[in-house]
């Protein structure tokens, strides 16, 4: 998880390097009407990281893909501000890592109830899913930044 966030990746840039390319005002811009802004994606990732931590702590989730907090719009996010969004995003990963730090590997075999998939799954499922989710959106952020830079 840390590798995708701020370490060397075989596939290219990590989140921290990619997010350094964001200039003031750009996090809330959509390069195309049908694409999310970088701020919307960062908020979305933070939402699911917080949900993952709830699952790890309690054995059950509380939100589904259709939840309102899953995709907050720019009109709400701009009120929070880009520094706050980034801070919450970074903290969400640190909290998961801190929680897992003293766990043995067999903890990953523990089952939890997933409200979105409506079934019992091992914790490794949600953690692998979160990693896949982060990589998926890292690519989207790269495309969004490229399109925003072309519009200058």
For each residue, the residues with C-beta under 8 A, 3 or more apart:
1: 4 5 93 96 97 127 130 131 134
2: 5 6 7 93 97
3: 7 8 9 14
4: 1 7 9 14 15 131 134 135 138
5: 1 2 14 15 16 90 93 134
6: 2 14 15 16
7: 2 3 4 14
8: 3 14
9: 3 4 12 13 14
10:
11: 135
12: 9
13: 9 17 18 138 142
14: 3 4 5 6 7 8 9 17 18 138
15: 4 5 6 18 19 134 138 141
16: 5 6 19 20
17: 13 14 20 21
18: 13 14 15 21 138 141 142 145
19: 15 16 22 38 42 86 141
20: 16 17
21: 17 18 145 149
22: 19 26 27 38 82 145
23: 26
24: 82
25: 28 29
26: 22 23 29 38 145 148
27: 22 37 38 39 42 82 85
28: 25 37 39 74 77 78 82
29: 25 26 37 148
30: 33 35 36 37 74 144
31: 35 144 147 148 150 151
32: 35 147
33: 30
34:
35: 30 31 32 140 143 144 147
36: 30 40 41 44 71 140 144
37: 27 28 29 30 40 41 74 77 144
38: 19 22 26 27 41 42 141 144 145
39: 27 28 42 43 74 77 78 82 85
40: 36 37 43 44 71 72 73 74 77
41: 36 37 38 44 45 137 140 141 144
42: 19 27 38 39 45 46 85 86 89
43: 39 40 46 47 71 72 77 85 89
44: 36 40 41 47 48 70 71 72 137
45: 41 42 48 49 89 92 133 134 137
46: 42 43 49 50 85 88 89 92
47: 43 44 50 51 63 67 69 70 72
48: 44 45 51 52 70 130 133
49: 45 46 52 53 89 92 93 95 96 130
50: 46 47 53 54 92
51: 47 48 54 55 61 62 63
52: 48 49 55 56 96 126 127 130
53: 49 50 56 57 92 95 96 99
54: 50 51 57 58 60 61 62
55: 51 52 58 59 60 61 112 114 123 126
56: 52 53 96 99 100 112 123 126
57: 53 54 99
58: 54 55 112
59: 55 110 111 112 113
60: 54 55 112 113 115
61: 51 54 55 112 113 114 115 116
62: 51 54 115
63: 47 51 67 69 70 115 116
64: 67 70 115 116
65: 70 116
66: 70
67: 47 63 64 70
68: 72
69: 47 63 72
70: 44 47 48 63 64 65 66 67
71: 36 40 43 44
72: 40 43 44 47 68 69 76 77
73: 40 76 77
74: 28 30 37 39 40 77 78
75: 78 79
76: 72 73 79 80
77: 28 37 39 40 43 72 73 74 80 85
78: 28 39 74 75 81
79: 75 76
80: 76 77 84 85
81: 78 84 85
82: 22 24 27 28 39 85 86
83: 86 87
84: 80 81 87 88
85: 27 39 42 43 46 77 80 81 82 88 89
86: 19 42 82 83 89 90
87: 83 84 90 91
88: 46 84 85 91 92
89: 42 43 45 46 49 85 86 92 93
90: 5 86 87 93 94
91: 87 88 94 95
92: 45 46 49 50 53 88 89 95 96
93: 1 2 5 49 89 90 96 97
94: 90 91 97 98
95: 49 53 91 92 98 99
96: 1 49 52 53 56 92 93 99 100 130
97: 1 2 93 94 100 101
98: 94 95 101
99: 53 56 57 95 96 103
100: 56 96 97 103 107
101: 97 98
102:
103: 99 100 107
104: 107
105: 108
106: 109 110
107: 100 103 104 110 123
108: 105 122 123 124 127
109: 106 122 123 124
110: 59 106 107 122 123
111: 59 120 121 122 123
112: 55 56 58 59 60 61 120 121 122 123 126
113: 59 60 61 119 120
114: 55 61 117 118 119 120 121 125 126
115: 60 61 62 63 64 118
116: 61 63 64 65
117: 114 121
118: 114 115
119: 113 114
120: 111 112 113 114
121: 111 112 114 117 125 126
122: 108 109 110 111 112 125
123: 55 56 107 108 109 110 111 112 126 127
124: 108 109 127 128
125: 114 121 122 128 129
126: 52 55 56 112 114 121 123 129 130
127: 1 52 108 123 124 130 131
128: 124 125 131 132
129: 125 126 132 133
130: 1 48 49 52 96 126 127 133 134
131: 1 4 127 128 134 135
132: 128 129 135 136
133: 45 48 129 130 136 137
134: 1 4 5 15 45 130 131 137 138
135: 4 11 131 132 138 139
136: 132 133 139 140
137: 41 44 45 133 134 140 141
138: 4 13 14 15 18 134 135 141 142
139: 135 136 142 143
140: 35 36 41 136 137 143 144
141: 15 18 19 38 41 137 138 144 145
142: 13 18 138 139 145 146
143: 35 139 140 146 147
144: 30 31 35 36 37 38 41 140 141 147 148
145: 18 21 22 26 38 141 142 148 149
146: 142 143 149 150
147: 31 32 35 143 144 150 151
148: 26 29 31 144 145 151 152
149: 21 145 146 152
150: 31 146 147
151: 31 147 148
152: 148 149
